[in-house]
Amino acid sequence: MPEEEFLRLTGGGRVPSSVNVFLLKRGDGKIILVDAGNGGKRGGMLRKLEQSGVFPESVDFILLTHMHGDHIGGLLGKHGEAVFSRALVYVSMPEWEFWQNGTAGPQGKQVRKVLHAYGSRVRTFRFGEEVLPGIKALDASWHTPGHTVFETDSLLIVGDLLHAAALQIPRPEVCTIYDMNPSGAVQVRRRFYEFAASSPKPVAGMHLPYPGIGRIGRSAAGYVYLPGK
């Protein structure tokens, strides 16, 4: 991307972003957490949950968009123990298979620690299935092989469909180094942008500027991000 366009889109070279997780409360009182942030010293998730009156032992379900460290780090305590003592953890079958097959490096090691800590409480799902009542799993690979968008009755939770809204919404062909299959990720981004622009539902993104909820609309040049519900 030419520097002039980069500066124009970013308003001077900085791209607002954040690391978000989302908490859903069902009508029956069940509590659902979507992703778990960084954890450790970098993560403020537990403190913010507790400020909202939600404690780890009260979380019933955790849905993972994928298993990069800034989405699963908060699942583990400082000694590698499960932070959420009774929650069931859901991840797509392609994502589980990819990391289960011995992927090397620190990221693979962290995933295996999570899988070990949660053991039989880890559940897998297929794309197109209703993971929990009212929550459907949509295929959003190729940020990772099993990256998932969750569609609820009122929201599209798009995970890491994009990392830098100021750049990647007007220019969906722009990838970050975190997209494992850049060409596939571009196709998926375009498909979900069109889906979101045609839907009355807002999008919730793990790296949209805080609080991470807005709308994707059409513009003369393509797409535009509209912060807020």
N, C-alpha and C positions, 0 to 999 in steps of 0.2 A: 504494500500500500504506500503511495507517495506520502512523504512527510507532510506536505501541505494539507492533504485530505485527512490524515491522522489528526493533525492539530485542529482542523475545523470540526471534526466529529467529536473530539474529546474536550473541546473548549479550552485548549492550551496544553494538552499532553497528559492529563491525568484521567484515569477511568475509574469512576466510583464502582465499588464492588463490596461484597460482604460474604460471610459464611453463615447461612441461615439454616435453621431446622423449623419444622412446623408441627404444632400440636393440634390434634383434632379431638373433640369430645363428642361422643355419640349420645343419642337420646337416651340410651339405656345406661348411661354412666360410664361406659368403657372409654379408656383413654388410649389414643393412638399417637405415637411419635413417628414422624417421617424424617429419617436420617438422624444422626447423632453428633454431628460436628467433629471438631478436632480432639476434644478431650484434653486432659492434662492442663498445663499452665496456659496454653493458648486458647482453651475453650471456656466459655462462660455459661454453657448450656445449663448445667445443674443449678447454678446459682439463680439463673433467671426462671427456671422451672419452679424452684422452691419459692421464689418471690411471688409466683402466680398460684401458690398453694398446691403444686404438684410435686410429689416426691417420687424417687426412683421406684420404690416398691408399689406405687399406685399405677404405674404404666402397664397396660395390658398387652399392647401390640406395638412392635416397631417395624415399620416398612422401610426397606432400603432401596433407594433409587439405583445405587451401585456400591462398590466396596473400595473406593479410594479412601485414603486415610482421613481426609477432612469430612468424611461422612460416617465413618465407623469408629474413629478414635474415642469418641465419647461413650462407647459401649464398654470400655475397659477402665478399671481402676488402676492405681499406680503399681499394683503388684500383679497385674494381668487378670484380675478377677472380674466377673460380670457385675457391672454397675446396677443393672436392672434385674432384680432377683427373681422375678416371676414372669417377665414379658416373653411372649413368643416373637421371634425375629423372622421376618419374611424377606426373601431375596429371590430374584428370578433364577430359574434353572440354568440358563446360559451363563449367567454371572457366577453362580455357585460352581458350575463345572469348570469354568476358566480358571478361577483361583484355586480350586481344589486340585487341579492337575499339576501342582508343583511349581507354579510361577515363582521365579527366584526374586531376590532382592528384598529390601526392607518392607516394601508394600505387601509382597506375598507373605512374609513372616507375620506382619500385623494381621492380615486376614486370617491366617491359620490360628493365631492366638484367639481371635474373636470366635471362630468356629469351635475351637476347643472349649472356651469359657462357657459358651451357650449350649453346646452339645445337642441334646435331643430337642431343645427348644428352637432350633433353627428349622424353618420350613421353607420349601421352595414352591414356586408357582410358574405357570406357563403364561406367555403373553396372550392377551385376550380373555383371560379368566377374571372373575370377580374374586379378588384376593380376600376381602372381607365384605360383608354386606354394604353395597353402595359405593365400593371402591374397585375400579377396574384397572388392570395392568395393561398398559399400551407399549408396544415395541418401539423403543427409542435408541436401539443400538446405533451407533458405533462410537460414541464417546468411550464406552467400554463395551465388551461383547454382549453384556446383558443389561445395559442401561435402560431404566424403566421410567416412563411417565405414568403417574397415577391420576386417574380421572374420577372425581367425586361428583355428587349431584350439583355442586356449586363452584368447583375449582379444578384447575389443571395444575398439578404439581409437577414441574418440568425438570427438576433435578439440575444436572449440568448440561442441559441442552445448550446453554451459553454461559460464558464467564464474564464477558465485558459487554453489557447491553449497549453502551454508547457506540461501540464499534460493530458488534455482531448482529444487531437487529437491522440497521440499515445495510450492512454488508455481511449477509449470512455465510458467504464464502470464506470469511476470515476464521481461522482456527487458532487454538492455543496448543501448546506443546502437550497438553493433557489429553487431547483427542487421540485415541489409539489408532483409529482408522479415519484420517482427515477427510477423505473423499466421501466416505459413508456418512460421517458426521454432518457434512454440509448438506447432503440430500435429506437427512432426517431433520435438520434445522429448518430447511425450507418447507418440508411437509408439515411440521408442527406450527410454524409461523402462520401458514395458510389456514390450518385447523383453528388456531387461536383467534385469528382475525375474523373468522366466520362464526365464532362461538360467542355467546353472551357471557361466558365464564371468564373471570380473571385468571391470570397465571401466577403461580407462586414458584419462584426460582431460588435455588440454594446460593446463587451468586448474584442475584439481582440486588441493586442497592437497597439497604435496609429501609423498611421492613420486608422487602422482598416480594411484594405483591403489586401487580399492575396489569395493564392490558397491552396486547400487541394489536395495533391497527394498521391499516393500509395507508400508504402515502403515494404521492405521484411518483416517487423514486423507488417504492417498494414497501417497506414496513417501518413503523415507528413505535417507540415504547412510550406508554402513557402511565406514569406512576400512579399508584392508588387504586382502590377498588372501583 
